[in-house]
Amino acid sequence: MENVTSQEQGFIRHADALLSVLPSGREKEILEGGPEGFRPYLTGTPMEALLAPGNDRFFGSVIGVAMSRIKEKKERG
């Protein structure tokens, strides 16, 4: 992670954690859905805090980074 700020590293860590609790092969589908689609996968995990009121912008950023991580992984094969 060359030239990545600590804030960006935080988003990457959260995105990777989010992706780790989603069913394999369905990550993109779930990420493209609304926040309620995440609830069954995040309930009871530390990632559940992302669904709390007031976290909309942060959660949106995490989703954006997660989508990028999926794309990068797909491109690497």
PDB file of N, CA, C and O in Angstrom, chain B, residues numbered from 101:
ATOM      1  N   MET B 101       0.844  -1.188   0.000  1.00  0.00           N
ATOM      2  CA  MET B 101       0.000   0.000   0.000  1.00  0.00           C
ATOM      3  C   MET B 101       0.884   1.244   0.000  1.00  0.00           C
ATOM      4  O   MET B 101       0.982   1.958   0.998  1.00  0.00           O
ATOM      5  N   GLU B 102       1.498   1.475  -1.095  1.00  0.00           N
ATOM      6  CA  GLU B 102       2.404   2.598  -1.227  1.00  0.00           C
ATOM      7  C   GLU B 102       1.636   3.908  -1.299  1.00  0.00           C
ATOM      8  O   GLU B 102       0.624   4.003  -1.994  1.00  0.00           O
ATOM      9  N   ASN B 103       2.117   4.922  -0.578  1.00  0.00           N
ATOM     10  CA  ASN B 103       1.513   6.257  -0.576  1.00  0.00           C
ATOM     11  C   ASN B 103       0.046   6.254  -0.159  1.00  0.00           C
ATOM     12  O   ASN B 103      -0.755   7.020  -0.695  1.00  0.00           O
ATOM     13  N   VAL B 104      -0.296   5.422   0.767  1.00  0.00           N
ATOM     14  CA  VAL B 104      -1.668   5.355   1.267  1.00  0.00           C
ATOM     15  C   VAL B 104      -1.697   6.009   2.645  1.00  0.00           C
ATOM     16  O   VAL B 104      -0.895   5.674   3.517  1.00  0.00           O
ATOM     17  N   THR B 105      -2.626   6.942   2.834  1.00  0.00           N
ATOM     18  CA  THR B 105      -2.739   7.623   4.118  1.00  0.00           C
ATOM     19  C   THR B 105      -3.311   6.685   5.170  1.00  0.00           C
ATOM     20  O   THR B 105      -3.876   5.642   4.842  1.00  0.00           O
ATOM     21  N   SER B 106      -3.164   7.056   6.421  1.00  0.00           N
ATOM     22  CA  SER B 106      -3.705   6.219   7.498  1.00  0.00           C
ATOM     23  C   SER B 106      -5.228   6.145   7.404  1.00  0.00           C
ATOM     24  O   SER B 106      -5.818   5.119   7.741  1.00  0.00           O
ATOM     25  N   GLN B 107      -5.870   7.230   6.948  1.00  0.00           N
ATOM     26  CA  GLN B 107      -7.326   7.203   6.782  1.00  0.00           C
ATOM     27  C   GLN B 107      -7.707   6.201   5.692  1.00  0.00           C
ATOM     28  O   GLN B 107      -8.653   5.430   5.855  1.00  0.00           O
ATOM     29  N   GLU B 108      -6.968   6.216   4.582  1.00  0.00           N
ATOM     30  CA  GLU B 108      -7.242   5.275   3.499  1.00  0.00           C
ATOM     31  C   GLU B 108      -6.999   3.839   3.966  1.00  0.00           C
ATOM     32  O   GLU B 108      -7.750   2.930   3.612  1.00  0.00           O
ATOM     33  N   GLN B 109      -5.951   3.641   4.759  1.00  0.00           N
ATOM     34  CA  GLN B 109      -5.683   2.312   5.307  1.00  0.00           C
ATOM     35  C   GLN B 109      -6.848   1.850   6.190  1.00  0.00           C
ATOM     36  O   GLN B 109      -7.208   0.673   6.189  1.00  0.00           O
ATOM     37  N   GLY B 110      -7.430   2.788   6.939  1.00  0.00           N
ATOM     38  CA  GLY B 110      -8.589   2.464   7.770  1.00  0.00           C
ATOM     39  C   GLY B 110      -9.778   2.028   6.929  1.00  0.00           C
ATOM     40  O   GLY B 110     -10.462   1.061   7.265  1.00  0.00           O
ATOM     41  N   PHE B 111     -10.024   2.744   5.835  1.00  0.00           N
ATOM     42  CA  PHE B 111     -11.126   2.361   4.939  1.00  0.00           C
ATOM     43  C   PHE B 111     -10.868   0.982   4.339  1.00  0.00           C
ATOM     44  O   PHE B 111     -11.790   0.177   4.213  1.00  0.00           O
ATOM     45  N   ILE B 112      -9.625   0.710   3.971  1.00  0.00           N
ATOM     46  CA  ILE B 112      -9.280  -0.591   3.394  1.00  0.00           C
ATOM     47  C   ILE B 112      -9.497  -1.694   4.426  1.00  0.00           C
ATOM     48  O   ILE B 112     -10.047  -2.743   4.091  1.00  0.00           O
ATOM     49  N   ARG B 113      -9.078  -1.482   5.670  1.00  0.00           N
ATOM     50  CA  ARG B 113      -9.293  -2.480   6.724  1.00  0.00           C
ATOM     51  C   ARG B 113     -10.779  -2.738   6.943  1.00  0.00           C
ATOM     52  O   ARG B 113     -11.204  -3.887   7.063  1.00  0.00           O
ATOM     53  N   HIS B 114     -11.576  -1.654   6.994  1.00  0.00           N
ATOM     54  CA  HIS B 114     -13.020  -1.822   7.177  1.00  0.00           C
ATOM     55  C   HIS B 114     -13.645  -2.536   5.978  1.00  0.00           C
ATOM     56  O   HIS B 114     -14.502  -3.404   6.144  1.00  0.00           O
ATOM     57  N   ALA B 115     -13.213  -2.170   4.779  1.00  0.00           N
ATOM     58  CA  ALA B 115     -13.755  -2.814   3.575  1.00  0.00           C
ATOM     59  C   ALA B 115     -13.429  -4.303   3.565  1.00  0.00           C
ATOM     60  O   ALA B 115     -14.288  -5.129   3.258  1.00  0.00           O
ATOM     61  N   ASP B 116     -12.196  -4.641   3.900  1.00  0.00           N
ATOM     62  CA  ASP B 116     -11.813  -6.055   3.936  1.00  0.00           C
ATOM     63  C   ASP B 116     -12.600  -6.815   5.002  1.00  0.00           C
ATOM     64  O   ASP B 116     -13.007  -7.957   4.787  1.00  0.00           O
ATOM     65  N   ALA B 117     -12.811  -6.173   6.150  1.00  0.00           N
ATOM     66  CA  ALA B 117     -13.606  -6.808   7.210  1.00  0.00           C
ATOM     67  C   ALA B 117     -15.049  -7.003   6.748  1.00  0.00           C
ATOM     68  O   ALA B 117     -15.655  -8.043   7.006  1.00  0.00           O
ATOM     69  N   LEU B 118     -15.589  -6.003   6.067  1.00  0.00           N
ATOM     70  CA  LEU B 118     -16.953  -6.104   5.540  1.00  0.00           C
ATOM     71  C   LEU B 118     -17.041  -7.257   4.546  1.00  0.00           C
ATOM     72  O   LEU B 118     -17.953  -8.081   4.619  1.00  0.00           O
ATOM     73  N   LEU B 119     -16.100  -7.310   3.632  1.00  0.00           N
ATOM     74  CA  LEU B 119     -16.114  -8.372   2.626  1.00  0.00           C
ATOM     75  C   LEU B 119     -15.969  -9.755   3.264  1.00  0.00           C
ATOM     76  O   LEU B 119     -16.485 -10.742   2.740  1.00  0.00           O
ATOM     77  N   SER B 120     -15.272  -9.821   4.388  1.00  0.00           N
ATOM     78  CA  SER B 120     -15.055 -11.118   5.028  1.00  0.00           C
ATOM     79  C   SER B 120     -16.329 -11.713   5.631  1.00  0.00           C
ATOM     80  O   SER B 120     -16.399 -12.923   5.846  1.00  0.00           O
ATOM     81  N   VAL B 121     -17.335 -10.882   5.906  1.00  0.00           N
ATOM     82  CA  VAL B 121     -18.576 -11.407   6.495  1.00  0.00           C
ATOM     83  C   VAL B 121     -19.673 -11.627   5.453  1.00  0.00           C
ATOM     84  O   VAL B 121     -20.737 -12.154   5.776  1.00  0.00           O
ATOM     85  N   LEU B 122     -19.420 -11.229   4.218  1.00  0.00           N
ATOM     86  CA  LEU B 122     -20.421 -11.425   3.163  1.00  0.00           C
ATOM     87  C   LEU B 122     -20.202 -12.762   2.482  1.00  0.00           C
ATOM     88  O   LEU B 122     -19.069 -13.233   2.393  1.00  0.00           O
ATOM     89  N   PRO B 123     -21.277 -13.383   1.998  1.00  0.00           N
ATOM     90  CA  PRO B 123     -21.140 -14.680   1.328  1.00  0.00           C
ATOM     91  C   PRO B 123     -20.280 -14.567   0.070  1.00  0.00           C
ATOM     92  O   PRO B 123     -20.470 -13.667  -0.748  1.00  0.00           O
ATOM     93  N   SER B 124     -19.352 -15.476  -0.067  1.00  0.00           N
ATOM     94  CA  SER B 124     -18.461 -15.494  -1.218  1.00  0.00           C
ATOM     95  C   SER B 124     -19.256 -15.619  -2.516  1.00  0.00           C
ATOM     96  O   SER B 124     -20.160 -16.445  -2.640  1.00  0.00           O
ATOM     97  N   GLY B 125     -18.894 -14.783  -3.465  1.00  0.00           N
ATOM     98  CA  GLY B 125     -19.571 -14.794  -4.760  1.00  0.00           C
ATOM     99  C   GLY B 125     -20.770 -13.859  -4.830  1.00  0.00           C
ATOM    100  O   GLY B 125     -21.269 -13.576  -5.919  1.00  0.00           O
ATOM    101  N   ARG B 126     -21.237 -13.378  -3.685  1.00  0.00           N
ATOM    102  CA  ARG B 126     -22.400 -12.483  -3.666  1.00  0.00           C
ATOM    103  C   ARG B 126     -22.034 -11.094  -3.163  1.00  0.00           C
ATOM    104  O   ARG B 126     -22.909 -10.245  -2.996  1.00  0.00           O
ATOM    105  N   GLU B 127     -20.756 -10.856  -2.922  1.00  0.00           N
ATOM    106  CA  GLU B 127     -20.329  -9.592  -2.328  1.00  0.00           C
ATOM    107  C   GLU B 127     -20.807  -8.386  -3.130  1.00  0.00           C
ATOM    108  O   GLU B 127     -21.405  -7.466  -2.572  1.00  0.00           O
ATOM    109  N   LYS B 128     -20.547  -8.387  -4.432  1.00  0.00           N
ATOM    110  CA  LYS B 128     -20.907  -7.237  -5.272  1.00  0.00           C
ATOM    111  C   LYS B 128     -22.416  -7.007  -5.265  1.00  0.00           C
ATOM    112  O   LYS B 128     -22.877  -5.872  -5.144  1.00  0.00           O
ATOM    113  N   GLU B 129     -23.168  -8.073  -5.395  1.00  0.00           N
ATOM    114  CA  GLU B 129     -24.638  -7.987  -5.386  1.00  0.00           C
ATOM    115  C   GLU B 129     -25.127  -7.336  -4.091  1.00  0.00           C
ATOM    116  O   GLU B 129     -25.989  -6.458  -4.120  1.00  0.00           O
ATOM    117  N   ILE B 130     -24.581  -7.762  -2.977  1.00  0.00           N
ATOM    118  CA  ILE B 130     -24.994  -7.222  -1.676  1.00  0.00           C
ATOM    119  C   ILE B 130     -24.543  -5.767  -1.532  1.00  0.00           C
ATOM    120  O   ILE B 130     -25.297  -4.924  -1.045  1.00  0.00           O
ATOM    121  N   LEU B 131     -23.304  -5.476  -1.958  1.00  0.00           N
ATOM    122  CA  LEU B 131     -22.790  -4.111  -1.858  1.00  0.00           C
ATOM    123  C   LEU B 131     -23.609  -3.125  -2.682  1.00  0.00           C
ATOM    124  O   LEU B 131     -23.734  -1.957  -2.313  1.00  0.00           O
ATOM    125  N   GLU B 132     -24.165  -3.588  -3.789  1.00  0.00           N
ATOM    126  CA  GLU B 132     -24.954  -2.711  -4.651  1.00  0.00           C
ATOM    127  C   GLU B 132     -26.375  -2.512  -4.139  1.00  0.00           C
ATOM    128  O   GLU B 132     -27.093  -1.639  -4.628  1.00  0.00           O
ATOM    129  N   GLY B 133     -26.786  -3.305  -3.166  1.00  0.00           N
ATOM    130  CA  GLY B 133     -28.119  -3.181  -2.580  1.00  0.00           C
ATOM    131  C   GLY B 133     -28.142  -2.110  -1.498  1.00  0.00           C
ATOM    132  O   GLY B 133     -27.137  -1.443  -1.255  1.00  0.00           O
ATOM    133  N   GLY B 134     -29.270  -1.954  -0.862  1.00  0.00           N
ATOM    134  CA  GLY B 134     -29.416  -0.977   0.209  1.00  0.00           C
ATOM    135  C   GLY B 134     -28.837  -1.479   1.512  1.00  0.00           C
ATOM    136  O   GLY B 134     -28.527  -2.663   1.644  1.00  0.00           O
ATOM    137  N   PRO B 135     -28.686  -0.580   2.484  1.00  0.00           N
ATOM    138  CA  PRO B 135     -28.102  -0.938   3.775  1.00  0.00           C
ATOM    139  C   PRO B 135     -28.820  -2.080   4.490  1.00  0.00           C
ATOM    140  O   PRO B 135     -28.182  -2.843   5.216  1.00  0.00           O
ATOM    141  N   GLU B 136     -30.110  -2.210   4.303  1.00  0.00           N
ATOM    142  CA  GLU B 136     -30.840  -3.287   4.982  1.00  0.00           C
ATOM    143  C   GLU B 136     -30.393  -4.663   4.492  1.00  0.00           C
ATOM    144  O   GLU B 136     -30.519  -5.652   5.215  1.00  0.00           O
ATOM    145  N   GLY B 137     -29.875  -4.728   3.276  1.00  0.00           N
ATOM    146  CA  GLY B 137     -29.365  -5.994   2.757  1.00  0.00           C
ATOM    147  C   GLY B 137     -28.149  -6.487   3.513  1.00  0.00           C
ATOM    148  O   GLY B 137     -27.827  -7.675   3.476  1.00  0.00           O
ATOM    149  N   PHE B 138     -27.465  -5.570   4.204  1.00  0.00           N
ATOM    150  CA  PHE B 138     -26.292  -5.934   4.980  1.00  0.00           C
ATOM    151  C   PHE B 138     -26.640  -6.470   6.358  1.00  0.00           C
ATOM    152  O   PHE B 138     -25.888  -7.254   6.935  1.00  0.00           O
ATOM    153  N   ARG B 139     -27.778  -6.047   6.881  1.00  0.00           N
ATOM    154  CA  ARG B 139     -28.114  -6.343   8.273  1.00  0.00           C
ATOM    155  C   ARG B 139     -27.953  -7.821   8.642  1.00  0.00           C
ATOM    156  O   ARG B 139     -27.358  -8.112   9.679  1.00  0.00           O
ATOM    157  N   PRO B 140     -28.457  -8.770   7.838  1.00  0.00           N
ATOM    158  CA  PRO B 140     -28.320 -10.177   8.253  1.00  0.00           C
ATOM    159  C   PRO B 140     -26.866 -10.636   8.374  1.00  0.00           C
ATOM    160  O   PRO B 140     -26.566 -11.544   9.149  1.00  0.00           O
ATOM    161  N   TYR B 141     -25.976 -10.022   7.621  1.00  0.00           N
ATOM    162  CA  TYR B 141     -24.575 -10.434   7.629  1.00  0.00           C
ATOM    163  C   TYR B 141     -23.760  -9.705   8.690  1.00  0.00           C
ATOM    164  O   TYR B 141     -22.740 -10.216   9.152  1.00  0.00           O
ATOM    165  N   LEU B 142     -24.207  -8.511   9.078  1.00  0.00           N
ATOM    166  CA  LEU B 142     -23.439  -7.704  10.015  1.00  0.00           C
ATOM    167  C   LEU B 142     -23.913  -7.827  11.455  1.00  0.00           C
ATOM    168  O   LEU B 142     -23.154  -7.553  12.385  1.00  0.00           O
ATOM    169  N   THR B 143     -25.161  -8.238  11.647  1.00  0.00           N
ATOM    170  CA  THR B 143     -25.700  -8.356  12.999  1.00  0.00           C
ATOM    171  C   THR B 143     -24.853  -9.327  13.821  1.00  0.00           C
ATOM    172  O   THR B 143     -24.588 -10.460  13.419  1.00  0.00           O
ATOM    173  N   GLY B 144     -24.447  -8.840  14.975  1.00  0.00           N
ATOM    174  CA  GLY B 144     -23.647  -9.659  15.870  1.00  0.00           C
ATOM    175  C   GLY B 144     -22.151  -9.626  15.589  1.00  0.00           C
ATOM    176  O   GLY B 144     -21.375 -10.302  16.265  1.00  0.00           O
ATOM    177  N   THR B 145     -21.743  -8.846  14.598  1.00  0.00           N
ATOM    178  CA  THR B 145     -20.318  -8.703  14.302  1.00  0.00           C
ATOM    179  C   THR B 145     -19.891  -7.278  14.649  1.00  0.00           C
ATOM    180  O   THR B 145     -20.742  -6.401  14.795  1.00  0.00           O
ATOM    181  N   PRO B 146     -18.593  -7.036  14.783  1.00  0.00           N
ATOM    182  CA  PRO B 146     -18.132  -5.666  15.020  1.00  0.00           C
ATOM    183  C   PRO B 146     -18.531  -4.715  13.884  1.00  0.00           C
ATOM    184  O   PRO B 146     -18.631  -3.506  14.092  1.00  0.00           O
ATOM    185  N   MET B 147     -18.754  -5.252  12.713  1.00  0.00           N
ATOM    186  CA  MET B 147     -19.119  -4.439  11.555  1.00  0.00           C
ATOM    187  C   MET B 147     -20.548  -3.893  11.647  1.00  0.00           C
ATOM    188  O   MET B 147     -20.922  -3.010  10.875  1.00  0.00           O
ATOM    189  N   GLU B 148     -21.350  -4.411  12.587  1.00  0.00           N
ATOM    190  CA  GLU B 148     -22.728  -3.954  12.759  1.00  0.00           C
ATOM    191  C   GLU B 148     -22.786  -2.453  13.045  1.00  0.00           C
ATOM    192  O   GLU B 148     -23.774  -1.798  12.710  1.00  0.00           O
ATOM    193  N   ALA B 149     -21.747  -1.909  13.655  1.00  0.00           N
ATOM    194  CA  ALA B 149     -21.700  -0.472  13.964  1.00  0.00           C
ATOM    195  C   ALA B 149     -21.811   0.393  12.708  1.00  0.00           C
ATOM    196  O   ALA B 149     -22.229   1.548  12.786  1.00  0.00           O
ATOM    197  N   LEU B 150     -21.446  -0.151  11.570  1.00  0.00           N
ATOM    198  CA  LEU B 150     -21.552   0.618  10.328  1.00  0.00           C
ATOM    199  C   LEU B 150     -23.004   0.975   9.997  1.00  0.00           C
ATOM    200  O   LEU B 150     -23.258   1.946   9.285  1.00  0.00           O
ATOM    201  N   LEU B 151     -23.948   0.196  10.510  1.00  0.00           N
ATOM    202  CA  LEU B 151     -25.361   0.421  10.221  1.00  0.00           C
ATOM    203  C   LEU B 151     -26.007   1.431  11.163  1.00  0.00           C
ATOM    204  O   LEU B 151     -27.176   1.780  10.997  1.00  0.00           O
ATOM    205  N   ALA B 152     -25.249   1.899  12.147  1.00  0.00           N
ATOM    206  CA  ALA B 152     -25.801   2.837  13.132  1.00  0.00           C
ATOM    207  C   ALA B 152     -26.135   4.172  12.475  1.00  0.00           C
ATOM    208  O   ALA B 152     -25.450   4.601  11.546  1.00  0.00           O
ATOM    209  N   PRO B 153     -27.193   4.828  12.961  1.00  0.00           N
ATOM    210  CA  PRO B 153     -27.542   6.145  12.437  1.00  0.00           C
ATOM    211  C   PRO B 153     -26.340   7.096  12.530  1.00  0.00           C
ATOM    212  O   PRO B 153     -25.608   7.099  13.519  1.00  0.00           O
ATOM    213  N   GLY B 154     -26.162   7.877  11.506  1.00  0.00           N
ATOM    214  CA  GLY B 154     -25.063   8.832  11.478  1.00  0.00           C
ATOM    215  C   GLY B 154     -23.803   8.297  10.816  1.00  0.00           C
ATOM    216  O   GLY B 154     -22.857   9.053  10.595  1.00  0.00           O
ATOM    217  N   ASN B 155     -23.774   7.021  10.498  1.00  0.00           N
ATOM    218  CA  ASN B 155     -22.601   6.437   9.849  1.00  0.00           C
ATOM    219  C   ASN B 155     -22.759   6.311   8.338  1.00  0.00           C
ATOM    220  O   ASN B 155     -21.960   5.645   7.680  1.00  0.00           O
ATOM    221  N   ASP B 156     -23.778   6.943   7.795  1.00  0.00           N
ATOM    222  CA  ASP B 156     -24.085   6.790   6.372  1.00  0.00           C
ATOM    223  C   ASP B 156     -22.903   7.125   5.470  1.00  0.00           C
ATOM    224  O   ASP B 156     -22.557   6.345   4.582  1.00  0.00           O
ATOM    225  N   ARG B 157     -22.287   8.273   5.690  1.00  0.00           N
ATOM    226  CA  ARG B 157     -21.171   8.688   4.820  1.00  0.00           C
ATOM    227  C   ARG B 157     -19.985   7.750   4.952  1.00  0.00           C
ATOM    228  O   ARG B 157     -19.380   7.348   3.959  1.00  0.00           O
ATOM    229  N   PHE B 158     -19.660   7.406   6.199  1.00  0.00           N
ATOM    230  CA  PHE B 158     -18.540   6.503   6.429  1.00  0.00           C
ATOM    231  C   PHE B 158     -18.812   5.148   5.782  1.00  0.00           C
ATOM    232  O   PHE B 158     -17.951   4.592   5.101  1.00  0.00           O
ATOM    233  N   PHE B 159     -20.017   4.622   5.999  1.00  0.00           N
ATOM    234  CA  PHE B 159     -20.384   3.326   5.433  1.00  0.00           C
ATOM    235  C   PHE B 159     -20.337   3.391   3.912  1.00  0.00           C
ATOM    236  O   PHE B 159     -19.886   2.446   3.264  1.00  0.00           O
ATOM    237  N   GLY B 160     -20.798   4.494   3.342  1.00  0.00           N
ATOM    238  CA  GLY B 160     -20.735   4.663   1.893  1.00  0.00           C
ATOM    239  C   GLY B 160     -19.298   4.619   1.387  1.00  0.00           C
ATOM    240  O   GLY B 160     -19.020   4.034   0.340  1.00  0.00           O
ATOM    241  N   SER B 161     -18.397   5.232   2.126  1.00  0.00           N
ATOM    242  CA  SER B 161     -16.983   5.202   1.750  1.00  0.00           C
ATOM    243  C   SER B 161     -16.419   3.787   1.837  1.00  0.00           C
ATOM    244  O   SER B 161     -15.662   3.354   0.968  1.00  0.00           O
ATOM    245  N   VAL B 162     -16.794   3.076   2.891  1.00  0.00           N
ATOM    246  CA  VAL B 162     -16.333   1.695   3.054  1.00  0.00           C
ATOM    247  C   VAL B 162     -16.856   0.836   1.903  1.00  0.00           C
ATOM    248  O   VAL B 162     -16.120   0.011   1.362  1.00  0.00           O
ATOM    249  N   ILE B 163     -18.100   1.021   1.533  1.00  0.00           N
ATOM    250  CA  ILE B 163     -18.677   0.260   0.416  1.00  0.00           C
ATOM    251  C   ILE B 163     -17.915   0.581  -0.877  1.00  0.00           C
ATOM    252  O   ILE B 163     -17.605  -0.324  -1.652  1.00  0.00           O
ATOM    253  N   GLY B 164     -17.616   1.857  -1.108  1.00  0.00           N
ATOM    254  CA  GLY B 164     -16.865   2.240  -2.300  1.00  0.00           C
ATOM    255  C   GLY B 164     -15.508   1.560  -2.359  1.00  0.00           C
ATOM    256  O   GLY B 164     -15.099   1.075  -3.414  1.00  0.00           O
ATOM    257  N   VAL B 165     -14.813   1.522  -1.236  1.00  0.00           N
ATOM    258  CA  VAL B 165     -13.509   0.862  -1.178  1.00  0.00           C
ATOM    259  C   VAL B 165     -13.678  -0.645  -1.374  1.00  0.00           C
ATOM    260  O   VAL B 165     -12.871  -1.275  -2.057  1.00  0.00           O
ATOM    261  N   ALA B 166     -14.710  -1.219  -0.784  1.00  0.00           N
ATOM    262  CA  ALA B 166     -14.962  -2.660  -0.943  1.00  0.00           C
ATOM    263  C   ALA B 166     -15.208  -3.004  -2.408  1.00  0.00           C
ATOM    264  O   ALA B 166     -14.717  -4.019  -2.902  1.00  0.00           O
ATOM    265  N   MET B 167     -15.960  -2.166  -3.093  1.00  0.00           N
ATOM    266  CA  MET B 167     -16.216  -2.401  -4.515  1.00  0.00           C
ATOM    267  C   MET B 167     -14.899  -2.352  -5.300  1.00  0.00           C
ATOM    268  O   MET B 167     -14.678  -3.160  -6.201  1.00  0.00           O
ATOM    269  N   SER B 168     -14.044  -1.414  -4.955  1.00  0.00           N
ATOM    270  CA  SER B 168     -12.732  -1.320  -5.613  1.00  0.00           C
ATOM    271  C   SER B 168     -11.896  -2.559  -5.334  1.00  0.00           C
ATOM    272  O   SER B 168     -11.209  -3.065  -6.221  1.00  0.00           O
ATOM    273  N   ARG B 169     -11.956  -3.049  -4.093  1.00  0.00           N
ATOM    274  CA  ARG B 169     -11.198  -4.261  -3.731  1.00  0.00           C
ATOM    275  C   ARG B 169     -11.682  -5.463  -4.536  1.00  0.00           C
ATOM    276  O   ARG B 169     -10.876  -6.292  -4.959  1.00  0.00           O
ATOM    277  N   ILE B 170     -12.997  -5.563  -4.750  1.00  0.00           N
ATOM    278  CA  ILE B 170     -13.556  -6.657  -5.561  1.00  0.00           C
ATOM    279  C   ILE B 170     -13.038  -6.551  -6.988  1.00  0.00           C
ATOM    280  O   ILE B 170     -12.624  -7.543  -7.587  1.00  0.00           O
ATOM    281  N   LYS B 171     -13.066  -5.347  -7.519  1.00  0.00           N
ATOM    282  CA  LYS B 171     -12.602  -5.119  -8.899  1.00  0.00           C
ATOM    283  C   LYS B 171     -11.121  -5.467  -9.035  1.00  0.00           C
ATOM    284  O   LYS B 171     -10.720  -6.118 -10.000  1.00  0.00           O
ATOM    285  N   GLU B 172     -10.311  -5.034  -8.072  1.00  0.00           N
ATOM    286  CA  GLU B 172      -8.874  -5.341  -8.093  1.00  0.00           C
ATOM    287  C   GLU B 172      -8.647  -6.847  -8.058  1.00  0.00           C
ATOM    288  O   GLU B 172      -7.821  -7.372  -8.803  1.00  0.00           O
ATOM    289  N   LYS B 173      -9.379  -7.537  -7.194  1.00  0.00           N
ATOM    290  CA  LYS B 173      -9.228  -8.979  -7.067  1.00  0.00           C
ATOM    291  C   LYS B 173      -9.603  -9.674  -8.376  1.00  0.00           C
ATOM    292  O   LYS B 173      -8.936 -10.617  -8.802  1.00  0.00           O
ATOM    293  N   LYS B 174     -10.666  -9.204  -8.999  1.00  0.00           N
ATOM    294  CA  LYS B 174     -11.126  -9.798 -10.258  1.00  0.00           C
ATOM    295  C   LYS B 174     -10.080  -9.582 -11.365  1.00  0.00           C
ATOM    296  O   LYS B 174      -9.825 -10.475 -12.173  1.00  0.00           O
ATOM    297  N   GLU B 175      -9.487  -8.399 -11.385  1.00  0.00           N
ATOM    298  CA  GLU B 175      -8.486  -8.090 -12.404  1.00  0.00           C
ATOM    299  C   GLU B 175      -7.219  -8.924 -12.221  1.00  0.00           C
ATOM    300  O   GLU B 175      -6.562  -9.292 -13.195  1.00  0.00           O
ATOM    301  N   ARG B 176      -6.881  -9.219 -10.959  1.00  0.00           N
ATOM    302  CA  ARG B 176      -5.699 -10.041 -10.681  1.00  0.00           C
ATOM    303  C   ARG B 176      -5.930 -11.509 -11.023  1.00  0.00           C
ATOM    304  O   ARG B 176      -4.998 -12.279 -11.255  1.00  0.00           O
ATOM    305  N   GLY B 177      -7.215 -11.861 -11.045  1.00  0.00           N
ATOM    306  CA  GLY B 177      -7.567 -13.232 -11.383  1.00  0.00           C
ATOM    307  C   GLY B 177      -7.542 -14.112 -10.255  1.00  0.00           C
ATOM    308  O   GLY B 177      -7.820 -15.303 -10.394  1.00  0.00           O
TER     309      GLY B 177
END
